[in-house]
């Protein structure tokens, strides 16, 4: 992550940030899984950035979804780790940024249930990261 070209983040600690690179805007997020810490980086548009800057809820929701999905690709118990793909990132990003807030709340609830996370885990996750 290139912190000297950071454009936006909610905190200076552990969490996602957006920076400007030679090729455009990059959404960068850390993921840890016990013994491993990785950083994932994907390109985003100016429109994506505007939405993320305008809504802390969506900013936090995107990290919540991405963190869980990316963490599932590595770590203890994964005999065949795989890469978290651009397609997966784009699917998650588009659901979080471009659905109505009501649909986003439903998506988070269904996502949490599918991943066996507690009903209030999004609130817990968000309050501990930010």
C-alpha positions in Angstrom: 0.0 0.0 0.0 1.3 3.4 -0.9 0.3 5.6 2.0 2.0 8.7 0.6 -0.6 8.8 -2.2 -3.6 8.0 -0.1 -6.8 9.6 -1.2 -9.3 8.4 1.4 -9.7 6.1 4.5 -11.8 6.2 7.7 -8.9 5.5 10.0 -5.2 5.4 10.0 -5.0 2.0 11.7 -6.0 -1.4 10.4 -8.5 -1.1 7.6 -9.0 -0.3 4.0 -7.8 2.8 2.2 -7.9 4.2 -1.3 -4.8 5.6 -3.0 -3.9 7.0 -6.4 -1.5 5.0 -8.5 0.0 5.5 -11.9 -3.0 3.6 -13.4 -5.8 5.1 -11.3 -7.5 4.6 -8.0 -6.8 1.5 -5.9 -8.9 0.1 -3.1 -6.5 -1.5 -0.7 -7.5 -3.7 2.2 -5.7 -5.9 4.8 -6.8 -9.4 5.7 -5.4 -11.5 8.5 -6.0 -15.1 9.3 -4.2 -16.1 12.4 -0.7 -16.8 11.1 -0.9 -14.8 7.8 -1.5 -11.1 7.0 -2.1 -10.2 3.4 -3.0 -7.0 1.5 -5.3 -7.0 -1.4 -5.5 -4.2 -4.0 -8.1 -3.7 -6.8 -8.8 -0.8 -9.1 -11.9 1.3 -8.5 -13.5 4.2 -10.4 -14.0 7.8 -9.4 -17.7 7.1 -9.1 -16.9 4.2 -6.7 -14.7 6.6 -4.6 -17.5 9.2 -4.5 -19.9 6.7 -3.1 -17.4 5.4 -0.6 -16.7 8.9 0.6 -20.4 9.8 0.9 -21.4 6.8 3.0 -19.4 5.4 6.0 -22.0 2.6 6.1 -21.2 1.5 2.6 -17.4 1.9 3.2 -17.6 -0.3 6.3 -19.9 -2.8 4.6 -17.6 -3.2 1.6 -14.6 -4.0 3.9 -16.8 -6.4 5.9 -17.8 -8.4 2.8 -14.3 -8.3 1.2 -12.5 -9.3 4.4 -14.7 -12.4 4.9 -14.5 -13.4 1.2 -10.7 -12.8 0.9 -9.9 -14.5 4.2 -11.6 -17.6 3.0 -9.0 -18.0 0.3 -6.1 -18.7 2.7 -5.1 -19.6 6.2 -5.2 -22.6 8.4 -7.2 -25.5 7.1 -7.0 -24.5 3.4 -5.0 -27.2 1.7 -5.5 -25.6 -1.7 -5.4 -21.8 -1.2 -6.6 -19.8 -4.1 -6.4 -16.1 -5.2 -9.2 -13.7 -4.5 -10.2 -12.6 -8.0 -11.1 -9.3 -9.6 -14.5 -10.8 -10.6 -15.2 -11.6 -6.9 -14.1 -8.1 -5.9 -16.2 -6.4 -8.6 -19.3 -8.5 -7.6 -19.0 -7.6 -4.0 -18.2 -3.9 -4.7 -21.2 -3.5 -7.0 -23.6 -5.1 -4.6 -22.4 -2.9 -1.8 -22.1 0.4 -3.7 -24.9 0.2 -6.2 -27.8 -1.5 -4.4 -30.4 0.5 -2.4 -29.6 0.8 1.3 -32.5 -1.5 2.1 -31.2 -4.1 -0.3 -27.7 -3.7 1.1 -29.0 -4.3 4.6 -30.7 -7.5 3.4 -27.5 -8.5 1.6 -25.4 -8.1 4.7 -27.9 -10.1 6.8 -28.0 -12.9 4.2 -24.2 -12.8 3.8 -23.6 -13.1 7.5 -26.0 -16.0 7.8 -24.4 -17.8 4.8 -20.9 -17.4 6.4 -22.2 -18.5 9.8 -21.5 -15.1 11.4 -23.7 -13.8 14.2 -26.7 -11.6 13.3 -24.9 -8.5 14.8 -21.4 -9.4 13.5 -21.3 -6.6 11.0 -21.8 -4.1 13.8 -19.2 -5.8 16.0 -16.7 -6.0 13.1 -17.3 -2.3 12.1 -16.9 -1.0 15.6 -13.7 -2.9 16.2 -12.0 -1.8 13.0 -13.0 1.9 13.0 
